[in-house]
Amino acid sequence: MQSHVMKLLDRAVIGGLVLMALMLCGAQIAKATELIPSVGLTKPVDGNEDAKLYGSLGLRTNILPILKTEIGIAYHQEDKLDDRLHVRMFPVTASLWLSPIPALYAGGGVGWYNINYDYDQDKIPVPVNDETKQEFGVHLGGGVMVPLGTAAAIDLHGRYVMMRDQQSQLVPEQFNPDFWTTSLGVAFKF
């Protein structure tokens, strides 16, 4: 009988400790959510195009002390094929970041890219229809967080985005859509 009571007491203590740990993790996770508006530069891997300005908004949260998730949306545009093709892109991404040191993170993720291909009719000899496509891509990247007190931090971020080759209605008919991005944002913690 006494051993049965001891087992129940042990289980109650262990259960209480687990509950307290979960509550502390929940409080830590709740305080670790960040809203990150950013501006940055994007540059295609292939071609001579200059870097272009873009904007993004991300929501990042801790799921473990050294693991963060992020969802984000951005807008950027670039010119291809000697300015005959204007590409506008709205990527929606999901990322998983490893952060063993609170100020640094690295990882990768996936994205859904809504892409509008706008052909400059004045620069091509035959009419070509504009088109919109949805593509899948993956990215690798990382960043540095510089605290600005307890409620905010500067977020310097970079990533490399890989997508399958895209088709064009112009010559050359195929081009590499991979690109680099760097951004500077402010992570507001709530």
N, C-alpha and C positions, 0 to 999 in steps of 0.2 A: 504493500500500500504506500509506504513512504517513497519507494523508488518511482511509483506511478506519479505521485505528487511532484517529485523532483523533475521528472521528465516534462510534466506540464509546465512547471515553473521555468525550466530551461527554454522550452519552446516559446513561452510568453516573453521572456527576456530577449531571445533572438528575434522574434517577431517585432517587438518594440524597437529594437535597434535597426532592423531592416526598414521599418516604417519611418523612423527618424532620418535615416540615410536617404530614403526616397524623397522625403519632404525637403531636406537640405538640397538635394539635387534639383528638385523642382523649383526651389527658390533661386538657385544659381542659374538654372536655365531661363527662368522668367526674367531675371535681371540681364541676361546675356543677349537679348534680341536687339538687333541693330537695323536701322533704316539708313541706306547709304545712297544718297544722290551723288553722281559723279559726272565729270567731263573728262574727255581724253582724246587720244589720237588713235586712228586706225590706219594701217598700211597693208596693202596686198603683198603677198609673198613674191608673186611674179609681176613683172611690169615696171615701168618707170614712173608710175603715178606718185604724186606727193601724198604725204600723210594728210588725212582728213579729220576734222573735228567730229566728235560724236558725243551723245549723252546717254546715261543709263540710270537705272534705279534698281537697287537690290535690297533684299530682306534676308539677313543672315542671323542664324541662331545656333547656340551650342546644343548638341545632343548628348555629348559626353565632355568631360573636361578638356580633352585634346582633339575633339572632333566637332566640326561645324558644318552646317548645311546652308545653302544659299539658293534662293530663286531670284531671277532678275529679268529685266526687260531693257532693251536698248534700241536706239535708232542710229543708223549711220548710212552714208551713201558714198559711192566711189564711181569713177569713170574708168571704162575699159575700152580696149580696141581703138586707140587714138581718139578718145572722146566721142566715138560713135555710139557707145552703149553706156547708159547711166543706170547704175544698180543702186536701188534703195532697199535696205534690209531692216526688218524688225525681228531680232532674235529674242526668243524666250528661253532662258537657260536654267538648268538645275545643276548645282555643284556640290561636291563633298570636299572639304578642306581639312587637312591634318595640321594641327597647331600645337606641337609639343612645347613651344615657347609662346606665351601669349601675344607677343608682338609680331610673330611671323606665322604665315600659313602657306601651304602648298597643296595642290591636288588637281582635280579635274572634274569633268562633268559632261553632260549632253545638252543639246539644244535643238529647238524647232525654229527654223529660219524661214520667215515669210519674206520672199524676195520678189521685187518688182523690177523687170527689165524694160527700160524705156529707151527705144532706139531713136537717135537723132535723125529725123527724116531729111533734114537739110544736108547731112553729110554722107548719105548713102544713095547709090544710084537707083535702087528699086524700093518701093514701099515694103516695109516689114512691120508686122503687127507687134505691138507691145504685149508683154505677157507677165503673169504673176504665178509663182511657184512656191511650194512649201518643200523645204529640204531638211534633212537631219544632219547634224554635225556633232563633233566631239571637241573638247578643249582641254588643255593643260595650262596651268598657271600658278600664280601665287602672289603674295603681297606682304606688305609691312604696315603695321598699325602703330601710329604715334599718338599716345594719349593726350587729350586736351582737358584734363580733369577727369571726373568720374562719369560725366554724362555724354562725352563725345571723344572721337579720335579721328585723326587724319588717316585716310586709307590710300596707300599707293599700291596699285595693282597692275599686273600684266598677265596676258594670256595669249596663247597660240591656238587658233581655231582651224580645225581640219574638216573639210567637206569633200565629197566626191566631185570629180571634174564636171563642169557645167557645159551645156550645149548652147551655142549661139546660132542665130540665123545668118550671121555674117562670117566672113573668112578672117581668121581661122574659126572653124566651127566649134572648137572645144577650148576651154580655158580653165585654169586652176583658180578656184575661188578662195583658197586658204588665205588667212590674214592674221596679222599681229594687232593687239591692242595694248595700250597703256592708259591708265586713268588715275585721276586724283579726285578723291571724294571726301566727304565728312560722314563718319559713322555715328549716327545719333542713337544712343543706347536708351532703351525703355524697358 
